[in-house]
Amino acid sequence: MIRCHLSRFMGERKMKVVDVARETGLNRNTVTLLYKEMAQRVDLDAIEKPCRSLG
């Protein structure tokens, strides 16, 4: 199982889903699914963008 810690990183930086979506160019729904750890299938690009954005 792969865990997504996007919510923790966003919380540390006090970012909202909209902020990450705007900064990465990803669809807001995609970021929300990653944030809530509900994504079933994700492109590698959709994983890479927030990782690079949040360091």
MODELLER restraints for C-alpha pairs under 7 A, 6 or more apart:
rsr = mdl.restraints
at = mdl.atoms
rsr.add(forms.Gaussian(group=physical.xy_distance, feature=features.Distance(at['CA:4:A'], at['CA:34:A']), mean=6.70, stdev=0.5))
rsr.add(forms.Gaussian(group=physical.xy_distance, feature=features.Distance(at['CA:4:A'], at['CA:37:A']), mean=6.22, stdev=0.5))
rsr.add(forms.Gaussian(group=physical.xy_distance, feature=features.Distance(at['CA:6:A'], at['CA:34:A']), mean=6.79, stdev=0.5))
rsr.add(forms.Gaussian(group=physical.xy_distance, feature=features.Distance(at['CA:6:A'], at['CA:35:A']), mean=5.48, stdev=0.5))
rsr.add(forms.Gaussian(group=physical.xy_distance, feature=features.Distance(at['CA:7:A'], at['CA:35:A']), mean=5.06, stdev=0.5))
rsr.add(forms.Gaussian(group=physical.xy_distance, feature=features.Distance(at['CA:10:A'], at['CA:16:A']), mean=6.88, stdev=0.5))
rsr.add(forms.Gaussian(group=physical.xy_distance, feature=features.Distance(at['CA:17:A'], at['CA:28:A']), mean=6.77, stdev=0.5))
rsr.add(forms.Gaussian(group=physical.xy_distance, feature=features.Distance(at['CA:17:A'], at['CA:31:A']), mean=6.29, stdev=0.5))
rsr.add(forms.Gaussian(group=physical.xy_distance, feature=features.Distance(at['CA:17:A'], at['CA:32:A']), mean=6.35, stdev=0.5))
rsr.add(forms.Gaussian(group=physical.xy_distance, feature=features.Distance(at['CA:18:A'], at['CA:28:A']), mean=6.39, stdev=0.5))
rsr.add(forms.Gaussian(group=physical.xy_distance, feature=features.Distance(at['CA:21:A'], at['CA:27:A']), mean=6.05, stdev=0.5))
rsr.add(forms.Gaussian(group=physical.xy_distance, feature=features.Distance(at['CA:21:A'], at['CA:28:A']), mean=5.29, stdev=0.5))
rsr.add(forms.Gaussian(group=physical.xy_distance, feature=features.Distance(at['CA:21:A'], at['CA:31:A']), mean=6.34, stdev=0.5))
rsr.add(forms.Gaussian(group=physical.xy_distance, feature=features.Distance(at['CA:24:A'], at['CA:49:A']), mean=5.70, stdev=0.5))
rsr.add(forms.Gaussian(group=physical.xy_distance, feature=features.Distance(at['CA:24:A'], at['CA:50:A']), mean=6.30, stdev=0.5))
rsr.add(forms.Gaussian(group=physical.xy_distance, feature=features.Distance(at['CA:24:A'], at['CA:53:A']), mean=6.79, stdev=0.5))
rsr.add(forms.Gaussian(group=physical.xy_distance, feature=features.Distance(at['CA:26:A'], at['CA:46:A']), mean=6.91, stdev=0.5))
rsr.add(forms.Gaussian(group=physical.xy_distance, feature=features.Distance(at['CA:33:A'], at['CA:39:A']), mean=4.96, stdev=0.5))
